[in-house]
């Protein structure tokens, strides 16, 4: 592997959501990531989060399976897990168990509610975690229920990204102390941390609590999506006055709109006029008008269209016009390699055991004992 993280060994406990993405992002940048799966599966995998990784299938309830994992952890830099609090401890592979065999291990724990608190042992999903942070309340149409922004905000922005940042920060600190530590990454901690700008606007009384009534929530006529004549959409983000001026001029809108750009009382009528105006041409016709300008207008592309968009193709945002994104961010001296295909569970079991020093007969014995699933 190549990339800036090529000297790291990461053990990833099989999970859903933010943990697999965190592992994939670091694997994309060169880290050797080994997934601990529950059961082998010979079928090919199309799970993008499993690319650039290896997999071993272990029965962690069997003593031999647990011992094999601890042997792997002896030389690991990071462990990632996303179970409810206490599950890893019940399996005798909690932080104390793992750091007993490797005091340099950074133990990354990913949860929605956090490791402690009244809700820490209860089930939940992105929408639930997002709900108690204040963020979900702000997303959606006026007078209608809040709309979940896929599972991007809590699971991935407030979860996976903070998990990656946390474990890499702990590795940086390890250079001074020589010791690992536990990183408690909770989505309900991460989401408020990325809301600073909105919270600032609210405290400055520049943001109101009602949905679709603000500059960035679809309330402003210059920051929202509009339907075109062919039932497609364009996204408009002409916030700054000079960009709004370009937008108005190229779109053929009334010049008087420039003076009332931020007059909230005028926004509803501007919405109606703009909606009618942009239905007068197709998406492609509007894109030809705005192409290369600072009007801040872009097409709203679907999953099939995005890889084929000319800017995305020029920058190789997607791999070979597929749904897979290229590794990000990019590095000039230590670029990431082309990702390898997602691997099925347990497909690297024998290879990993051989790397740990197990003989073929010892691997067969582990299978007979039920340690390898």
N, C-alpha and C positions, 0 to 999 in steps of 0.2 A: 504494500500500500504506500501511496505518497500522500503528502498533505501535512499541515502543521501539527497534527496530533498523532503522527505515525509512531510515536514511541509509547503510546498509552495502550493498556489492556483494560477493557471494560467488561464486567459481567452484568448482563441485563436479565433480570427475572421476567419471564414472559408475562405480559400484561396487555391492557388495552389503552388507547389514547395517548397521553403525554409521554409515558415512559418509552414506548417504541419510537416515537418521534425524536425524543432526546437522544436515544441511542443511535438512530439513523443519522441525525445531524452531525454527531461526532464521528460516526463511521465514515460518512462522506468526506470528512476532513482528515481521514487516514487512520483513526483509532481502530484497533482490533477489538471488535465487539462480539462477544459470545452470548447468545441467548440460552437461558436455561428453560427449555420447554418441558411440558408435562408428559407429552406422548409424541412418539415419532409419527410422521406422516409422509408417505412416499410420493404423494401427489405434488405437482409443481405449485409453487406459491406465486400469486400475483399481488401480494401485500407489499406495497412500495416501502413501508417502514422496515421491512426485513432485508432490504438490499444492503450490500457491502458487509454483511454479517455472517457469522457461523452459528451453528446450533447444536446443542447436545440435549438429549432427552433423559432426564433423571427422575427417579422416584425419591423425593426428598423425605418421605416418611420412612424409607428404609435406611438403616444406619449406614450401609455401604454407599447409598446415593448421596447422603449428607456428607460423608467423609470425602467423597470424590469432589463435591462442590467446594469444600473447605480447602482441598489441595489445590484446586484451581484458583481460589481466592488468595492463596499464599503469595502469588506473584502479580495479583491484579492491582491496578491503581484506583479503580472506581467500581462500586457496585450500585446498580440502579434498581429500585423496587417500588411498586405502586400498590401494595396490599393495604388493607385496613390496619390501623395500629394494633400491634400485638401478634399478628399472624406470623411474621418472620421469627419472633421470639418463641412462639409455640413450636416452630420447626427446628429450634436450636441453631438458627443462623441469623440471629439478631446482631446488632452492632457489637455487643460484648463478645459474642462467639466468634465473629469474623475478625475483629481487631485483636483477639487473642492469638490468632495465627498470622496476622499482618497488621502491625500497628500503624503502618503508613496508608492503610486503606481509607479512601474517602467513601463514605456510606451515604448515598443519595436516596432520600425517602420522598416519594411523591404522593400526596393525598389531596382531596378536595377541601376537607374541613380542617386539616392539620393533625398533628400527633396528639393533641390534647384539647379539651373543651367539651361542652355538653353534647355536641353533635359528632364528635370525632369517631365514634364507633358505629355510626349509622350510615346507611347507603345514600348515595346521591349521584347526580350527574351534572354536566356542565351548566345546564339551565338552573339547577338548584344553587350551585355555588355562586353563579353570576347574580342570582336573585338577591342574595343578602349583602352584596357589595354596593348596591345603588346603581350599578351600570345597566342592568337589564331594564330598570324602570325608565331609563332615558332613551331606549331604542324602540322605535315603532311609529305608527301613524297616530295622529292626534285623535283622541276620543275612542281609540281601539286598544285592545290588549297589547302589552309589549311583545315584540317579535324576537325570538332567539336568533342571534347572529351565527347560524350554524353552531358548531361547537368550537369555534376559533378563539373566542375571547378568554374563557376560563381554562379549558383543557390545554390549549396550545400557547396563547400569549401569556396568560397568568400562570400556567403550569409548566409546560415543557421548556419554555425559554428561560424561566427562572431556575428550573432544575439544572439546565446546562450552565447557566451563569454561576449558580451556587457551587457545583462540583468543580468547575474550572477555577473559581476563586479559592476554594479549599486547597486545590493542588498548588496554586501560587503560594499560599500561606505555608504549605508543607515544605517548600524549599527553605524556609527559615527555621521551622520547628522540627522538621523531620517526622512529624506525626500527622495521621489522617484525622478526620472528625466526621460527625454526623451532620448532614445537611437536610433540614426539615423544610421542604418546598411545598407550600400549601396554596392552592388556587385562590382561596379567599384572602391570602396575603398578597399574591401577585397582581390580581386584578386592580385593587385600589392603588397599587404602586404605579400602574400605567395610566391612571386617571387624573394625574396631577394637573394637567392643563385644563380639563373640564372642571375639576374642583376649584381651580383658581378663578375661572370665569364665573362660577356660581357664587363664590365668596365676594367677587367684585360686582355682583348683581348684573352681570352681563349674560347670565344663563338663567332661564326659568325652568321650573320643574315640569311643565306640561310638554309632552312629547311633540315633536315636529313643530317646534316653535322657536328654534334657535338656529344659529348660523350653520352648525355642522350636523344637524339631525334631520335635514330635509325641510326645515322651516324656511330657510332663505331661498329665494327663487334662483339664486346664482350658485347654489350648492345642492344639487339634487339631480335626479334622472328624469328624462323626458322621453315619451313614446314618439316614434317617428311614423311616417306614412305606411311603412311596411311592417308595422307591429314589432319593430325592434326598438332598442333604446340607446340613447347617448347619455353619458355622465358629464355633468357640468360642474366645474370647481373654480369658478372665476371670482375668487375672494378679494384679492387686492384691487383697488380702484383702477389701476392701469390695465389689469387683465380683464376686468369687467368691461372697461371701455372697448377693448379689442373685441370681446365677445359680443357686445351690443352692436358694434359697427358691422362686424362680419355677418351676424345673424340677421341684420336688417331690422332690428328692434328700435323703438322710439328713443331718440336721444335724451328725452326727458327722464328716462329711467336712470340715467347716470346720477342725477341729483337725489333720487329717492332709493338708491341701492340699499341702504340700511334703515329705511323707514319701515318698521315692522307693521305699521298700520296699512301700508301699501302692499305688503307681501302677498296677501290672499288674491288681490286682483291681478298682480303680476303673475302669480302662479297660473291663473286661468288663461291669461293672454298668452303666456309662454307655451302652455300645453297645446293650445290651438295652433300656435305658430309653428311648433316643431313637428306637428302632424302633417304639415304641408309638403314635406319632402321626405325621401327615404333616408335611412341611416347613411348609406354610402354617399348620397348627395350632400348631406350635411358634413360628412367627413372630408369631402373634397373642398368644401368651403373653408373649413377650419384647419386643414392640414398644414403643418409647419408654423402655425401661429402660436401666440401666447394667450389664446382664448381659454385655455385649460378645458378642452373638450376631448373626450375619448369615447370609443364605442364600448358598449357593454357586451362583452363576448361570452359565449357559452363555453362549456368544457371542450367541445370539438373545435371551436374557432380559435381559442386562445393560442394553441401551439403554432397555428398557421399565420398569426398576425405578423406583419412585416417587421416591426420593431423587436418582437420576441424572437423571431427567426434570426435577425441580424446579431442579436446578443446571445443566441443559444440558451435562452431562458429554459426551454424544454429540450429534453434529449430526443433527437431524431423525430421531431414532430409528435412525440408521444405525450401521455399525461404526466410523465415523470419530470419533475423539475431538476435542473442541473444543480450540483452542489453549490451552496451559498454560505457565507460570502466568498469572495474570490481573493486569491493571494498571488503576488507577483513572483516571489521566490520559491514558495512551496505549494504550487497549485494542487488541487485535489485531482485524483485520477477519475476516469470514466467509471461510474458506478457499475458494480457487478449485479447480476440478477438476484431478485429476492430468493432466499433459500427456504425449503420446506423444513418443518420441525424435525430435529434429530439427524439431519443429513450430514453433520460433521462429527458425529459422536465418536467414531473410531479414530478419526484424525486427531481430535482433541485429546483423547485418552493416550494416543501414542506420543503426542507432544508432552504429556504429563509423565511419561516414562512407563506406562502400562504395556505389558506384553499382550500378544494376541490371546494367549490362554487366560490371562487375567481379565481381559475385556469379556471373553466368553463367560467366565465365571460370574462377572457382575450381571450379565444378562440372565444367567440361570438363577441368580439370587433375587432378581426382580429390581435391582438398583437402576438398571437401564430400561427405559420403557419404550 
